[in-house]
Amino acid sequence: VKVFGAYATPLEEPWDNVIHTALQAAQAKGEVDYTYADNIGYSGDMERVLREEATKNKPDIIFGDAFGNRDAVAKVAGEFPAIAFVFGSGEGPAEPNFSVYDNWIHEPAYLSGLIAGKMTKSNTLGVVGSIPIPEVVRNINSFTLGAQSVNPKIKTKVVWIGKWFDP
């Protein structure tokens, strides 16, 4: 099975690195032939990289993250129906070949909020958010609601850094 990884961030970012590490392990076992490109970004290069890979190397499946690149991935997937596209995205799949996955962690975020709501001495909680897309806002809201369920005085301050990865 010919696999290509398309990652918007550098591989040191944990989300992409987990996918990359799993595919490297599958390659080490001889289960896949794996190549990748990382640090593609969000300025339009994802569409170009995917189209070039699909045309030149014709992988069977392309994995990656589509948060911030979802429309570009769906567009290229539609042009190459024989290739399976599997990308992290909070938005739904697209027929016939674009599947999505997400980390549904709003419930653990709520539980973390319960703990924070009980522990705070100031009634003010802080969150550093990446990019205000629905998947991220969902988790911040869950955290805040969990905290407010045990401490109605809670206020949450959010600072957006505007990037997915910025060590």
C-alpha positions in Angstrom: 0.0 0.0 0.0 1.5 3.3 -1.1 0.9 6.0 1.6 1.6 9.7 1.6 1.5 11.9 4.7 0.6 15.6 4.2 1.2 17.7 7.3 0.6 21.4 7.6 2.9 21.7 10.6 6.4 20.6 11.4 6.5 17.0 12.6 7.5 18.1 16.1 3.8 19.1 16.5 2.2 16.3 18.4 -1.0 15.8 16.3 0.9 15.2 13.1 3.8 13.4 14.8 1.5 10.6 16.1 0.2 9.9 12.6 3.7 10.1 11.2 5.1 7.8 13.9 2.4 5.2 13.3 3.0 5.2 9.5 6.7 4.9 10.1 6.1 1.8 12.3 3.8 0.3 9.6 6.6 0.9 7.0 9.2 -0.7 9.3 7.0 -3.8 9.4 6.8 -3.8 5.6 3.0 -3.1 5.6 3.2 0.2 3.7 5.5 2.2 1.5 5.4 5.7 3.2 6.6 9.1 2.1 5.6 12.5 3.5 5.8 16.3 3.4 5.6 18.4 6.5 5.4 22.1 7.4 3.2 22.7 4.3 1.4 25.5 6.1 -2.0 27.2 5.5 -1.2 29.7 2.7 -2.4 27.5 -0.2 0.5 25.1 -0.5 -1.6 22.1 0.7 -3.6 22.0 -2.5 -0.5 22.2 -4.7 1.4 19.5 -2.7 -1.5 17.1 -2.8 -2.2 17.6 -6.5 1.5 17.1 -7.3 1.7 13.9 -5.2 -1.5 12.5 -6.6 -0.4 13.1 -10.2 3.3 12.1 -9.9 3.4 9.2 -7.4 -0.3 8.1 -7.3 -0.5 6.9 -3.7 -3.3 4.6 -2.6 -4.1 6.7 0.5 -3.1 10.2 1.8 -3.2 10.9 5.5 -2.9 14.3 7.1 -4.4 17.2 9.0 -7.0 19.4 7.3 -7.7 21.9 10.1 -7.3 25.1 8.2 -6.9 23.3 4.9 -10.1 21.4 4.6 -11.5 23.0 1.4 -8.2 22.5 -0.4 -8.1 18.8 0.6 -11.7 18.2 -0.4 -11.1 19.9 -3.7 -8.1 17.7 -4.6 -9.8 14.6 -3.3 -12.7 15.2 -5.7 -10.2 15.4 -8.6 -8.6 12.0 -7.7 -11.4 9.6 -6.7 -9.1 6.6 -6.9 -7.1 7.8 -4.0 -8.4 7.6 -0.4 -7.9 10.9 1.6 -8.0 10.5 5.4 -7.6 13.8 7.2 -8.2 15.3 10.7 -11.1 17.7 10.4 -14.1 18.7 12.5 -16.1 19.0 9.3 -17.7 16.0 7.7 -16.5 13.7 5.0 -17.0 14.3 1.3 -18.0 11.6 -1.2 -16.6 9.5 -2.6 -13.1 9.3 -1.1 -12.6 12.0 1.7 -12.8 10.6 5.2 -12.3 12.6 8.4 -11.4 12.0 12.0 -11.2 14.3 15.0 -10.2 14.1 18.7 -13.5 14.4 20.4 -12.1 15.6 23.8 -14.9 17.9 24.9 -15.9 15.5 27.7 -12.4 15.4 29.2 -12.2 19.2 28.8 -15.4 19.4 30.8 -13.9 17.2 33.6 -10.8 19.4 33.6 -13.0 22.4 34.0 -14.7 20.7 37.1 -11.2 20.4 38.7 -10.2 23.9 37.8 -13.5 25.4 39.0 -12.9 23.7 42.4 -9.2 24.7 42.7 -9.2 28.3 41.6 -8.8 31.0 44.2 -9.4 33.9 41.8 -12.5 32.6 39.9 -10.6 33.5 36.7 -9.4 30.7 34.4 -7.1 31.2 31.4 -6.9 29.3 28.1 -4.3 29.7 25.3 -6.1 28.8 22.1 -4.6 28.0 18.7 -7.1 29.1 16.1 -10.8 29.9 16.9 -12.4 27.1 14.8 -15.4 25.1 16.0 -13.3 22.2 17.2 -11.2 24.4 19.4 -14.1 26.6 20.7 -16.0 23.4 21.6 -13.3 22.3 24.0 -12.9 25.7 25.5 -16.7 26.0 26.0 -16.7 22.5 27.6 -13.9 23.4 30.0 -15.7 26.6 31.0 -19.0 24.9 31.5 -17.4 22.2 33.6 -15.8 24.9 35.8 -19.1 26.9 36.0 -21.0 23.8 37.0 -19.1 23.7 40.4 -18.4 27.5 40.6 -20.9 29.8 39.0 -18.5 32.8 39.5 -16.0 31.5 37.0 -14.8 33.7 34.1 -12.6 32.3 31.4 -10.1 34.5 29.6 -8.9 33.2 26.2 -5.8 34.3 24.3 -5.6 33.2 20.7 -2.1 32.7 19.3 -3.3 32.3 15.7 -1.2 29.3 14.9 -1.5 25.5 15.3 2.1 25.1 16.4 4.3 27.7 18.0 6.8 26.4 20.6 
